[in-house]
Amino acid sequence: MSLRSVLLVLLSVASLEVSAMRCGNRVVTTGDHDFQVRERCGEPFYVGSYSELEVRGQYGPLEQRVERVFEEWYYNFGPRSLVRRLLFADGRLVRLDTAGYGSRSVGDDCSDAALRPGLTPGEVFLRCGSPEGRSQRYEDTVLRDGAGNALVRPVRREEWRYRLPGSRFMRLAVFVNGRLQQVDRVPL
């Protein structure tokens, strides 16, 4: 077998892995419904959701607004396997990603070093567990195409609070659009 053939096989296997995930002896692929994935893989350890609003015919005689609902599911298959992040749009699986290595249990490593910018809420949840408190707010960004269509995309800002053991400080994790931007220590 030539080097080119080997590379083609490896690339096809890699692309298959991106669009499919094995749960025991069952497989989920893009296009599957959320209930199919839950039946095959069980409950995810974390689910996050957000939405965006598509506007068609803006400023015309008929304006239509369509909400798209997105959910991110996270599965932890242990410390020797990668965490899997599944993105659903309106109940259909549209993307599978990996998100670093898993852990033995949720909340195992909530150290400052483990909380680096760019992590998703699911990855922070895996490291630190459920926050003691959280708040969320939205701003809108509107993208227009000049033909009467617009996409209203909310800018999501979340703040998760974790009590530091034996300390008079809280750890405040700030997410913008589903990515960790900063972690601050706030006095109680």
N, C-alpha and C positions, 0 to 999 in steps of 0.2 A: 504494500500500500504506500502510495507516495505521500510526501509531507503535506501537499495540498489537500489530498483526500482526508488525511487525519485532521487537518485544521477545519475542513468543512464539516466533518462529523462532530467535532468539539463545539463548533459554533451552533450547529443545529441542536445539540443537547443543551447548550447554554440558553438558547432562545426558548426551548421547550420548558426549561425550568422556570423562566420568567413568566410564562403564561399558564403554568400548571403547578399544583401543589398536591403532594401525597399526604393523606391522613390515614395511617394504617394501611389497609389494602384498597382504599378508595382514593379517587383523584378528583380534584376540583379544578376547573379551568375558567378562563374569562368567558363571560356570557352566562354563567350559572346564576340562578336566583339565590338570594340570601338564605332562604329556608333550606335550599339544597345543601349549601355549604355548612350550615349549622347542623343538619342531619348527618353529614359525612364527617365533620371535624369536631363537633361539640361546641361548647360555649367558648368564645374568645376570652382572654383575661382582661381585655380592655376594649371598649367601643367608644369612639368619638364621632360626633356628627356636626355638620354645618350645611348651609344651603346657599344658593345663588339664584337670582331672579333674572330671567331672560325676557326682554320686552320687544315685541314685534309690532311694527306699524305705528311707532311713536309719532305723535302729532298728525296722524292720519284719521280717516273717519272711523277706523276700527283698530283699537289697540288691544293686543293680547299679552298677558303676563303669565309666564310659566315658571314655576319654582322647580329647581332641581335640588334634590336632597342627596347629600353624600354622607356615607358612613365609612369610617376606618376601623377595621377589626384587627386585633393583634393576637397572635398565637405564639406561646412560649413552649418550645419542644425540648428545653433543658439546656445546660451549660455547654454541651458539645455540638449544639445545633444553632442555626441562625433563627432569630425571631422572624416571623412572617407577618407582613403588613398587607392587608387586603383592602382595596378601595372599591366601594360599591357606589354606583350612581343610580338613584331611583330603584334600588333593590336588585340591581344586576352587577355582578362582579366585572369591573373594568380594568383592574390592574393588580398585580401581585408584586411585592417588593420584599427585600430583606432589610432587617434593621439591627444589625449587630448580633452578638451572641446572646443566647438566653441565660437564664439562671435557674437554680434549684427551686426557688420560690420567689414570689413577688415581694419586693421591699428589702432584698438582701444587701444592696450597696447604695446607700443614699449619701455618699461622701461628696465633698465639694469637687474632687477630681472627676467623679463619675458624671457630674452634671455639666457637660460642656455645651456651648452654643451650637444650635443646629439640630439638637435632638427633638423628636416628636413627643407629644404628650404620652403616647403609649410607651415609648422608651423610658421616659421619666417615671411613669406609673410602675413599670417593671422594676426599676431601681429603688424607688422610694415608697411604693404603695400608694394608697389613697391619701390625698391631701387632707389636712385638718380643716381647711377652708378653701374656697375658690370663688372667684368672681369673673364675670365675663361681660364684655361690652363690644359693640359694633360701630364701625363707621362704614360708609359706602363709597366705593369707587365705581364710577359709571363710564363704561367704554361704549362709544357710539361709532357707527360705521358710516354715517352721513346719508344713509338710505332709509332712515326711520326705524332702525333697529338699535337696540342697546343691550348691554349686559351689565346688570347691577351686581357687582361682586362685593360682598361685605369684607371689610378688613376686620378680622377677629383678633381681639386682644383678651388673653386670659391671664389671670394671676392665681397661682397655686401657693398655699401657705403650708409650711411644714415646721413643726416645733423642733428645735434643736435640743436633744436630750441633755439635761443638766445645765442648761444655758438660759439666759434671759433674752435670747434672740429668737426670731423666727427666720426661716429661710423662705424668701419670696422668689418663686420661679415665674418669669414673665415670658409668655408665648405670644408671638404675632404670626397670624395665619398658619398656625399649627407647627411652628418651629420655636425652640427655646432661644430667646434673645439674650437674656441675662438672668443672673441669680444674685440676689442681694440679701444681706443680713440686716434685719430690721429689729430695733430694740422693742421689747414688750412694754 
